[in-house]
Amino acid sequence: MKIKGAIIKEQNVKFAVVETTTATLKSQSEMNNIKEKFSPLFGGIPVIFMAKNTKGIPVYMGRKDIVDFLSNNDVNKIPWREFVSS
């Protein structure tokens, strides 16, 4: 399984952002599945999910303080890369 994501450290908080679909944001079991598959890479850090809505605006799901931070920043400045689970 491959995902597009980033590991970010901001204001002494380390977290992961995973790009996904809006359908995945509606499925807690799918988000848990992704967290489980990529836990060796992400460890115990919080995982935030991001999908773009029909207008291309990012929608975030996860820990509220991090979601608030990401919502006030440019999604294009996230250092995206590809992650592969084994």
ChimeraX commands (.cxc) that place a marker at each C-alpha (Angstrom):
marker #1 position 0.00,0.00,0.00 radius 0.5
marker #1 position 1.25,3.48,-0.90 radius 0.5
marker #1 position 0.14,6.80,0.51 radius 0.5
marker #1 position 1.07,10.43,0.04 radius 0.5
marker #1 position 1.95,12.00,3.34 radius 0.5
marker #1 position 4.34,14.03,5.44 radius 0.5
marker #1 position 5.87,13.97,8.88 radius 0.5
marker #1 position 5.99,17.45,10.37 radius 0.5
marker #1 position 7.38,18.94,13.57 radius 0.5
marker #1 position 5.85,22.27,14.41 radius 0.5
marker #1 position 5.84,24.08,17.75 radius 0.5
marker #1 position 7.45,21.00,19.37 radius 0.5
marker #1 position 4.61,18.74,18.16 radius 0.5
marker #1 position 5.48,15.96,15.74 radius 0.5
marker #1 position 2.64,14.59,13.60 radius 0.5
marker #1 position 1.88,12.90,10.30 radius 0.5
marker #1 position -0.43,14.17,7.57 radius 0.5
marker #1 position -1.90,11.63,5.14 radius 0.5
marker #1 position -3.64,12.62,1.93 radius 0.5
marker #1 position -6.74,10.54,1.27 radius 0.5
marker #1 position -10.21,10.73,-0.27 radius 0.5
marker #1 position -13.33,12.31,1.19 radius 0.5
marker #1 position -14.84,8.79,1.34 radius 0.5
marker #1 position -12.01,7.70,3.65 radius 0.5
marker #1 position -12.68,10.69,5.92 radius 0.5
marker #1 position -16.18,9.29,6.42 radius 0.5
marker #1 position -14.90,5.84,7.41 radius 0.5
marker #1 position -13.32,5.52,10.85 radius 0.5
marker #1 position -12.42,1.88,10.09 radius 0.5
marker #1 position -10.55,2.87,6.91 radius 0.5
marker #1 position -8.62,5.58,8.75 radius 0.5
marker #1 position -7.75,3.07,11.50 radius 0.5
marker #1 position -6.60,0.60,8.83 radius 0.5
marker #1 position -4.24,3.19,7.34 radius 0.5
marker #1 position -2.88,4.11,10.79 radius 0.5
marker #1 position -2.25,0.44,11.56 radius 0.5
marker #1 position -0.48,-0.31,8.26 radius 0.5
marker #1 position 1.79,2.71,8.58 radius 0.5
marker #1 position 2.37,2.61,12.35 radius 0.5
marker #1 position 5.98,1.36,11.87 radius 0.5
marker #1 position 6.70,4.60,9.98 radius 0.5
marker #1 position 4.61,6.96,12.09 radius 0.5
marker #1 position 5.17,5.35,15.49 radius 0.5
marker #1 position 3.06,6.91,18.19 radius 0.5
marker #1 position 2.69,10.36,16.62 radius 0.5
marker #1 position -0.76,11.74,15.85 radius 0.5
marker #1 position -2.01,11.11,12.29 radius 0.5
marker #1 position -4.10,13.75,10.54 radius 0.5
marker #1 position -6.03,12.86,7.39 radius 0.5
marker #1 position -6.51,15.40,4.59 radius 0.5
marker #1 position -8.76,15.27,1.54 radius 0.5
marker #1 position -9.73,18.02,-0.87 radius 0.5
marker #1 position -13.44,18.67,-1.21 radius 0.5
marker #1 position -15.19,19.22,-4.55 radius 0.5
marker #1 position -13.97,22.84,-4.56 radius 0.5
marker #1 position -10.37,21.76,-3.98 radius 0.5
marker #1 position -10.32,23.03,-0.41 radius 0.5
marker #1 position -8.46,20.82,2.08 radius 0.5
marker #1 position -10.55,19.17,4.78 radius 0.5
marker #1 position -8.68,17.73,7.77 radius 0.5
marker #1 position -9.66,15.01,10.25 radius 0.5
marker #1 position -7.77,14.27,13.46 radius 0.5
marker #1 position -6.53,15.93,16.61 radius 0.5
marker #1 position -8.28,19.30,16.89 radius 0.5
marker #1 position -5.27,21.49,17.72 radius 0.5
marker #1 position -3.31,20.12,14.76 radius 0.5
marker #1 position -6.32,20.35,12.43 radius 0.5
marker #1 position -6.75,24.00,13.46 radius 0.5
marker #1 position -3.06,24.67,12.78 radius 0.5
marker #1 position -3.15,22.98,9.34 radius 0.5
marker #1 position -6.40,24.72,8.40 radius 0.5
marker #1 position -4.68,28.08,8.80 radius 0.5
marker #1 position -1.69,27.16,6.63 radius 0.5
marker #1 position -1.09,26.56,2.93 radius 0.5
marker #1 position -1.49,22.87,2.01 radius 0.5
marker #1 position 1.12,23.37,-0.75 radius 0.5
marker #1 position 3.79,24.05,1.88 radius 0.5
marker #1 position 3.43,20.57,3.37 radius 0.5
marker #1 position 6.54,18.52,2.46 radius 0.5
marker #1 position 4.60,15.69,0.75 radius 0.5
marker #1 position 6.31,12.40,-0.10 radius 0.5
marker #1 position 5.31,8.83,-0.81 radius 0.5
marker #1 position 5.20,6.23,1.97 radius 0.5
marker #1 position 5.05,2.48,1.31 radius 0.5
marker #1 position 3.97,-0.08,3.89 radius 0.5
marker #1 position 5.47,-3.56,3.88 radius 0.5
marker link #1:1,2 radius 0.2
marker link #1:2,3 radius 0.2
marker link #1:3,4 radius 0.2
marker link #1:4,5 radius 0.2
marker link #1:5,6 radius 0.2
marker link #1:6,7 radius 0.2
marker link #1:7,8 radius 0.2
marker link #1:8,9 radius 0.2
marker link #1:9,10 radius 0.2
marker link #1:10,11 radius 0.2
marker link #1:11,12 radius 0.2
marker link #1:12,13 radius 0.2
marker link #1:13,14 radius 0.2
marker link #1:14,15 radius 0.2
marker link #1:15,16 radius 0.2
marker link #1:16,17 radius 0.2
marker link #1:17,18 radius 0.2
marker link #1:18,19 radius 0.2
marker link #1:19,20 radius 0.2
marker link #1:20,21 radius 0.2
marker link #1:21,22 radius 0.2
marker link #1:22,23 radius 0.2
marker link #1:23,24 radius 0.2
marker link #1:24,25 radius 0.2
marker link #1:25,26 radius 0.2
marker link #1:26,27 radius 0.2
marker link #1:27,28 radius 0.2
marker link #1:28,29 radius 0.2
marker link #1:29,30 radius 0.2
marker link #1:30,31 radius 0.2
marker link #1:31,32 radius 0.2
marker link #1:32,33 radius 0.2
marker link #1:33,34 radius 0.2
marker link #1:34,35 radius 0.2
marker link #1:35,36 radius 0.2
marker link #1:36,37 radius 0.2
marker link #1:37,38 radius 0.2
marker link #1:38,39 radius 0.2
marker link #1:39,40 radius 0.2
marker link #1:40,41 radius 0.2
marker link #1:41,42 radius 0.2
marker link #1:42,43 radius 0.2
marker link #1:43,44 radius 0.2
marker link #1:44,45 radius 0.2
marker link #1:45,46 radius 0.2
marker link #1:46,47 radius 0.2
marker link #1:47,48 radius 0.2
marker link #1:48,49 radius 0.2
marker link #1:49,50 radius 0.2
marker link #1:50,51 radius 0.2
marker link #1:51,52 radius 0.2
marker link #1:52,53 radius 0.2
marker link #1:53,54 radius 0.2
marker link #1:54,55 radius 0.2
marker link #1:55,56 radius 0.2
marker link #1:56,57 radius 0.2
marker link #1:57,58 radius 0.2
marker link #1:58,59 radius 0.2
marker link #1:59,60 radius 0.2
marker link #1:60,61 radius 0.2
marker link #1:61,62 radius 0.2
marker link #1:62,63 radius 0.2
marker link #1:63,64 radius 0.2
marker link #1:64,65 radius 0.2
marker link #1:65,66 radius 0.2
marker link #1:66,67 radius 0.2
marker link #1:67,68 radius 0.2
marker link #1:68,69 radius 0.2
marker link #1:69,70 radius 0.2
marker link #1:70,71 radius 0.2
marker link #1:71,72 radius 0.2
marker link #1:72,73 radius 0.2
marker link #1:73,74 radius 0.2
marker link #1:74,75 radius 0.2
marker link #1:75,76 radius 0.2
marker link #1:76,77 radius 0.2
marker link #1:77,78 radius 0.2
marker link #1:78,79 radius 0.2
marker link #1:79,80 radius 0.2
marker link #1:80,81 radius 0.2
marker link #1:81,82 radius 0.2
marker link #1:82,83 radius 0.2
marker link #1:83,84 radius 0.2
marker link #1:84,85 radius 0.2
marker link #1:85,86 radius 0.2
view
